[in-house]
């Protein structure tokens, strides 16, 4: 809702255009990756990829969102109308992950459109691909299944995780496209979610995939906002009920109170 979205508006700003390569992020005027923060030493990153259907190229968008794990700040975004099986796209996703300190990649594999990316990453022995987890297991065991499949149940998990983190506060996004899509992302039915008619939700999906990957790897969840310790309340002496003094007919506020029959003896 607006109460959660409005604080995010302050972080919106254009990024620097770049292309990820084997030598790092190369600044280019027409680069398909928008960068707000280059990779930092010793930082961990998570990369969510929402893959479009090749049959609707020119209509749907393929989006990749990079988050810094410790702050959950959006640091980079790829967005293009491209066939997700093109070598240029596969190469870009591989190097985008490698540039950001071998980021954990969480690709959408629904409908098979992300299969080319997943297979390419495995052929190149990319070492950090997100594994599906059993949410109903006591130990939340990690399976051997790679990538995210948009079933109805798992999409609810994906959305509820993003909403929970949003409600905690402290999230930072920089993409105007992502902000606009978040503002038009609706709870259509009891457990159905999607964009307003005629609009897109690809950036939202990529963002949510990155948030889920980040949360799965964070063991301790401290509040992102600084908390102030509640001061210890000092109870005035007159508020303390001393039973012995009360039985003797003494009152802390007024000294001596009137003796009542039930107190005699």
N, C-alpha and C positions, 0 to 999 in steps of 0.2 A: 504494500500500500504506500501512499504518499509519505507517511511518516518515516518509513524506512528508506524510500528512494531519495527524498530531498537532501539528506546529508551527503549522499554520493555525488550530487551535482557539483559540489565544490572541487572535486578532484578531476573534472573533465578538462582535457587539454589535448591539442594535437601532438603527436609523437614525431620521431625522426624516421624517415623511410630508409629501409635497409634490406639487404639480401643475405641470408645466412649461407656461408661457404665453409670450406675446410679450413680457411684461415681466420674465421670469425665473422662478425657482422660487418658487411661492407655497405657503407652509406651510398644510396643511389636515389636519384630523384623519383624514379618509377618503381622503387622497391615494393614488393607485395607485403612486406612485414612492417608494421608500425611499432616502433620501439620507444618505450618511455624510460626504461632503465636497462642498461647493458648488464650482462651477467656479472655478479659479484663473487669474489673468491670465497670459498667455504660456505656458500649459500646453496640450498636445495630448491629445485623448481619442479613444478608439475605442469604438464601440457595436455589440455583437452582438445580433441579434434572431432568436430561434427562434419561428417562427410556427406556431400550432396549426391543425389542420384545423377548419373551421367546422362540419363534420358531427358533431364530437364535443364541441361546446361544452358545458361543464359537467363534462367529464371531463379533457380535456387542457388544458394551460396555455400561454399565450403569454408569453414571458419576454424581457426586454431587459436587458443587462448593460453598464454603462459602466465602462471602465478608464482610469486615467490612464497615458499612454503611457510616461513616463520612469520611473515607479516600478512599473508594472503593478499598482497597488493598485485594488481594487474601490471605486468611489465612489458608485455608484447602481444601483438595480435596479427594474425594472417587472415585475410578475407578476400576471396576471389571467386568468380564464376569459372570453374575449371573442371575438367574431367578428372575425377580422383584416381584414375588409373594411369594418367600421363606420367612419364618418367620425371618430368620437371617438377611436378607436385610431390612425388614420392621422395625425390632427392632433397627438396626444400624441407620437408617435414623431418627427414633424417638429420640434416645439418642444423635445423632449428633446435632439435632436442640436444644434439651434441654440443652446440655452442653454449646452451644454458646448462652447463655442467652435467651433461647426460641426464636431462630432465626425465622424470617418470612420465611416459606418454600413455594417455587413456583414450584410445580411438573408438569411435562409434562404428560398430560392425553390423548394425541392423540392415537386413535386406541384402547383405553381401557386398554393399558398396565400399565398405572399409576393409574388405578382405585383401585387396591389392596392397594397401598400406601396411596392414598387419603382416602379410607374407613378406613384403619387401624388408620390413624392419627385422624380421626373423632371419631372412637370408643374409642380411648384413651383420647378424649377431648383435643387434642392438640390445644392451644388457638391462634395460630398465623399462619394461612394459607393464602396465597395470594388470593385476590379476583380479578376477571376480571373487567375491567373498560370500560365504554363506551367512546371511544376516540372521537366520533363525537358529544358528548353531551356538551352543554355550561358549565355545572358544572362538567363534567367528573365524573358522578355519579358511585358509586361502586355497582356492582350487587351482587346477592347472589351466583353466579356461582364461584366455587372454582377451582383453577388450570388453567394451560395454555393449550389451544387447538391450535395445529398448522394448522390453516386455512391459505390460501394464504395471506389474508389481515393482519392477526395478526402476521404472520411470518415477513412480511415487517416491521411492527411496532417494532417487537423484534430486527431485524437486524439494522434498522435505528437508534434506540435508542443506541445500542452498538457502532455504527459508530460515532454518534454525540458525545458521551462521550469520545471515543478514540481521536477524533479530538480536543477536548478541552485540552487534555494532562493531565498528572498527574496520570494516571492509573498505578497500580503496579501489575504485575503477577509474580509468582515464578515457575509455572509448565512448564517444558520443553515440555511436551505433549501438553498442551494448546497452547503454542507458536507455535509449529510445525503445529498444526491444523489451527490456525489463518492464518499462512502463506500460507496454501493451501485451504482456504475457498474462493469460487469464486462466483461472480455474473454471473450466467450462462445465464440468459435471462433478459428481462426487469424487472421482479419481481420474479425471481427464484434464489435461493441461495443454495449452497451445496458444498461438498468437491470435490477435484480432484478424478477422477475415481480410485477406489481401495483403497482410503484413508477414514478416519473417520472424523466426525465433532461433536461427542458426547460431547467432552469437551467444544467446542465452544458453543453448545446449552445450556449446563448447566451454563456456564459463562454468556451468554446473558440473561438467565432466572433470574439469581441472580442480574444482572445489572438493569433489568427492575423492579424487586421488590424493589431494593434500590432507584431507581429514583422516583418511585411512592410514597415513604414515605418521601422523602426529599422535604421540602417546599421552601427552599432557595438554590439556586445554585450559590455559589461563585466560582470564578476561583480557581482551585486547585494549581495554580502557583502564587507566590507572585507578585503583580502588583506594579509598581512604579508610583507615581503620576506625571503627566506631569507638568513640571515647568511652572510657569506663565511667559509669554514672556513680557519683559519690552520694550516698544516701544520707541526708541530714539526720542527726541523732534523734530529733523529735519525731521522725517518721518510723523509728524502730519501736516495735511493741515489746516492752519489757514486761513479761507476765508477772514477775515478782513485785515490781513497783506498782503495777496495776492492782494487784491484790491488796497492797498496803494502802490503796487509795490515793496514790500519787499519779499525776499526769505530767507528761513530758513538756507540754506546752504551757499549762497554767499552774503547775506546781502541785497543789493538793485539790482533789475533787471531792465532791460530796459522797460520803459513805452510803452505800445502799444495803438494805437488809440482807440480800443474798451474799454480800461480801463479808458479813460479820462472822467471826469465828474462824 
